Each structure stands twice: as structure tokens, then as C-alpha cells.
Amino acid sequence: MNMPGLLDFSFALLINSMLLLGLAQVADLALAGERADRLSRPTLVAGLLVGGIGILLIKISATLMPGVVFDTRSVLLAISGLFLGAAPTAIAMAMTAAYRWTLGGPAVPTGVAVILASGLIGLAWRARLRRPLADIGWRELYLLGLVVHLAMLALMLLMPWETARAVLARISLPVLLIHPLITLALGLFCVDRLRRRREVAALREREERYHSLFENNHTVMLIIDPDSGAIVDANAAAVEYYGWPRERLKTMRIGEINTLSAAELRAEMLRARDRRNQHFEFRHRRADGSERAVEVFSGPLRLDGRTYLYSIVHDVAQRKAAEAALRDSEARCREEHDTALRQQQEARLAALNLMEDAVAARRQTEESLAALRESDAFVKSVLDSLPIGIAVNSVSPAVRFRYMNENFPALYRARRERLADPDGFWDAAYEDADFRREIRQRVLADCASGDPERMHWDDIPIVRAGAATTYVSARNIPLPDKGLMISLVWDVTERKLAELALRRERDLNRRYLDTVQTLMVALDGDGRITMINRHGCALLGYAEEELLGRNWFACCLPQPAGMERMYPIFRRMVEKGPGTIEDFENPVVLRDGSKRLIAWHNAILTDASGRVVGTLSSGEDVTESRRVADELRSQADELASRNAELERFNAAMVGRELDMVELKRQINALSRELGRAPPHDLANLDAAGEAAGDAP
């Protein structure tokens, strides 16, 4: 896969992953239960919700090729198996597998197998755990992500080998980089939620124990500010003992009850705060004006970042009277009294310890809430840092925004305030009135259909007077239960401008090619026709749309030689890579079944990285010239044969004539010897012979 294709595919997976994390937040709120050791309430609800999320992830998946899609459903089902258990995961696997089956395509068995394998691996991982889910570490979660997605890559081999090899070459790096990290992030999110719920449950239990101890105790208890002496709180026993309503007590100072002077009382409170003394005996006034001898156990208590005094008050008036009456028997009862007093002190100290635990629990609760706020701030920071615009809004009857990140108004080149104005989005985003009316009608109709496949709008121009036009693509994800949409928008200006430039260049090149009176054809790496000029279409007898996408060797060459002999040669040439390709001739089959001989000149086509992407060939029809040449060659061969035969005949005839002339000369010579006149007149032949001998 080239670098732009890898980035586009990785970006699509990243968008799918971010949506999964966002949906996990929503699912966490919907599935929040009272128990801290699990994430779901009813099994059916959890399974349906996870299955719905899986279907939504498939709907906005990254399409690698027709019928082959990728998304983060494997992450979702593995985490579901680990944290939700068998029943919800089985429901989710059934829903997502059924939906994937309905989509069809060559990768259906592989897609269903990935769904089942992801859920089962998560369940197996859960079964082998020997500790609570809240204690899982990041290494184990990352290892789970690696195992699940190595299994997913292995399942790609269920597809035909050529398809599987192409798919693995394109997805292996993005999947192994992104999916284990998303598994780790979603797993840590679940672990964090389990830990927080366990802590909140513990804090709630401690706070309830503190509240019960303070409110339901029959012992008088007060919480006092040592700096001002103000009574911060009083329990029901204190209200009954002192006779003032609780609201009145909480407006009083301890000096209004204690009979000590202000200076003495402040000194005693400082001693209690600093733990120099925790046991006191005072006289306290009550609402009816009476004074009672009391015994006070007091110690420091931290609440809301401040130190207070927690005081337990016992009325010892009767005890003092009994001590006076029984002083004579004090020695006999001292041991028993000391034992009871020690037990009482231990109980009171235990109560103070419980109060300290309650205060610590409250502090932990506050820290947990602060951490949650920090987590929300982190999520907002992540959303604002994404290179896309994200918003949550209604569409009908008016566009009203619940949320938009920083990039959303920036991509529409409008101020946030104008977009957020009720139904002011259309005027702010689109300046041209005609285009605004057209795009508004289209978007509202697509959203009203309820079909997520229609809620995707590509290459929308954003026009601003006096500035260059930019282009965006947008997608809406409906939230039917909320009556809202998740609106995603991203900048495609660079791609759109590049496409326009390429289209202009392609049209120019096409005009050039259409003027050439030779057959021009471009093939991709698999031999499919990607371009053929007008002269080529006219020669073959096809319309251009009938040829584009068809295999050249199967469609336009004589069979079986086209596929059995020529196509393997073409594949070896493409796999060999750039280099010189020899010119050659071969016949092509026209639409009417006739054949024409074409002389080819070929060139290898490569992309920016040097990878071979196809071939470009120009062909000249040499059928007639080759036929004329063959006829001339045949006539020349026949003429040469006739000349040779004539030369052989001439040679035979000349030899015979010479023999006859020599015989006549011999007869003439014999006649002269016999004294007779020569019977043959050879004067002309002798003259011709002498002339031939004199010739140079």
C-alpha cells in the first residue's frame, strides 16, 4: 500500500476507534450498576447495547475494497467478553455477525469468523483470570489486543489467496499499530470505572457508617470550630439533652454552654486540637437555665480541609452524686470502676477512629470526583485536538448545538457564535443563497430518511467572498433516543484540488490521445482496461464504457492463447518492474469476430514510489501491410522458381545446339576430305563466333 493509501486507511480506523471510545462513555452511563464488580445490569440490555454499538461501528467502517470492510468491532467484542461475560457477549456476537452476514461480499465468512474469534478470546481471557477485573494491568490488556488482532489477521486467509495477500499487505501495519492501543485504552477505561465504583461503594459505606454513628448514637456529640468556638453540628441526643433545636445549636458558640471563661475555654480547645488532652470535665448550661456536670472526650477531626473538634459529652451529675454518697466504699469499687472507665474510654476512642475513617472516606470521595472532572477535561482536550470537527446537535425542526469542538467552526470558516445561533448554521456556513437552499433540502431529506448510509456528504464547497474556496466532507450519526446527531466534518480541500487538477490533466491527455490515429490502451496490474482512446474503440467496434474494467486478454485477444499464453507473459512483465519492453505483434479480436494484426509499442507505468501500477501501449494496425508484403513475397518466390526453370531449359537447349554445330563441322570436314562440297553452310555461325571472340 502506498503512503497516501496507508494514511487514508489508518485515518478511517482512527475515526472508527474514536467513535468506539465515545460510545463506550455513553454505554458506561447507560449500564452503570450498583455493584462494583461488574459493568452491566441486565444481561439482555448489556448484550443489546454492545451489539448495537458493534453494528454502528460496521456502518461507519473503513472500506478497503468492495465487500471488504474494517472497523473496531474486534476490540469491542474482546473487551465485552473480558468485562461483561458470556451471555451479553453471545448476544452482541449474534447481532453483529447477523448484520455482517446481511451486508454480503466476498469477506462475509472472514468477517463473521473475526466476530466469533474476538468474543471467544475475550471470554477465554476472562476465564483464566485469577484476580478481580479491576486489578488487570495495562500489559495484559495490550497483550489481549495483540492476540485478538493477530488472530484476526490469520483469519484473512479464509479468503481466496490473492485477495488475502492483498488485504494482509494493506491492513497488517495499521491494524497492529492501532487496534491493540484501542484495546488497551478501552480496557483501561473499563478498569478505571470498576476501580472508581469499588472506591465509591467503600466511601459510601464508610459515610453511612459515620452518619449512623453520629445521628443514631444516644450519646451527646458535638462538632466545634476550635478557632471561633462555633458549634458546627450536633446530633439528636445533644438536641434532647440541651433543650435547644438543632438549628439554634448550630448558630451558638460553645461559650454559651460551657461555664468557663472565654480565655480558659480557648486554651482547653487548643489542648484538645493539639491532642495534649482529650478528656475534660466541665459544667454545661441547658436551655432551661440549669447547669450540669459533664465529662467531655474531645479530639481533632479533619473536614473539608479544616480541623474541628469532635466532642462526646456525658452527663456525670448523677455519677458525681453517687461518688459523694459512695466515697466510703470507693476502695472496694475502685477496681470495678476503673475497668468500666477504661472500657468506656476505649469505646469512645473507637468512635473517634470511626469518625476519622469517615472523614478520610469523604476526602477520597472528593479526590475521586476531582479525578472524574480531570478525565472529562482530558476527553475535551482530545476532541479539540482531533484534526476533524465534531459536534452534537439537533437537525429538525432547527439546528441547535449541544457541543462542538474547536475545529468544527474553523472548518466551516465561521464564528462559533454564528453557528450556535438557533438555526443560524445554514446562513453562517453557506453564503450563496441558491446553494444554501439546495444543500439544506438535501441534508434535511437525508436525515429525515433515518438511513445512516445517506447521511454522508462529500466535497461540499465552503465559499467565502474574496477568499479561496475550501472543501469539506461530512457525516451524521443519528442518536434516535436523544433526537440528536453526532456531526463529523473534515477538510478535503487538498484532495479535492488535486482531483480537479488531475481531472484537468486527464481531460487534456485524453484529448491528445483521441487525436492520435493509433490504438492507445492502458492496463492495470491485473490486465484490466483503465483507458482506451477513441480510435481504439472505433477499431475494436466497442463503446468505451463496454471496455473499461474488462480484462484485455480475455476480451480482446483470441482464445485460448490470450489467457493461457499472453496473460502470463504480461504478469511476469509487471512483476519484473520497470525496464525495457520489446515491441511485438499479435492479433486482436474485433466485436464482429474478425481479427486484425496489431504492432505494439509498450511502456511500464509506475506510481510516485516506483511501484508498477500497469502498462501503456500504442498499437498500429498492420494487417493490410503484412498481407501485401506476404503477397509480394509469394510472387517473388514464384518468379524466382520460374527463372531457375527457364535457365535450366536454356542451358539444355544451348548445349544441344553446340553439339549439332560440332557434328555439322565434322561432316563438312569429312566431305572436304572425300573431295565433295560441304553439305552445311556454317559461315554465319563462324562469323558470329569470331565476333563473339572479338567482343571485350
Secondary structure, 3 states (H helix, E strand, C coil): CCHHHHHHHHHHHHHHHHHHHHHHHHHHHHHCCCCCCCCCCCHHHHHHHHHHHHHHHHHCCEEEECCEEECCHHHHHHHHHHHCCHHHHHHHHHHHHHHHHHHCCCCHHHHHHHHHHHHHHHHHHHHHCCCCHHHCCHHHHHHHHHHHHHHHHHHHHHCCHHHHHHHHHHHHHHHHHHHHHHHHHHHHHHHHHHHHHHHHHHHHHHHHHHHHHHHCCCCEEEEECCCCCEEEEECHHHHHHHCCCHHHHCCCEHHHCECCCHHHHHHHHHHHHCCCCCEEEEEEECCCCCEEEEEEEEEEEEECCEEEEEEEEEECHHHHHHHHHCHHHHHHHHHHHHHHHHHHHHHHHHHHHHHHHHHHHHHHHHHHHHHHHHHHHHHHHHHHHCCCEEEEEECCCCCEEEEECCHHHHHCCCCHHHHHCCCCHHHHHCCCHHHHHHHHHHHHHHHHHCCCCCCEEEEEEECCCCCCCEEEEEEEEEECCCCEEEEEEEECHHHHHHHHHHHHHHHHHHHHHHHCCCEEEEEECCCEEEEECHHHHHHHCCCHHHHCCCEHHHHCCCCCHHHHHHHHHHHHHHHHCCCCCCCEEEEEECCCCCEEEEEEEEEEEECCCCCEEEEEEEEEECHHHHHHHHHHHHHHHHHHHHHHHHHHHHHHHHHHHHHHHHHHHHHHHHHHHCCCCCCCCCHHHHHHHHHHHHCC
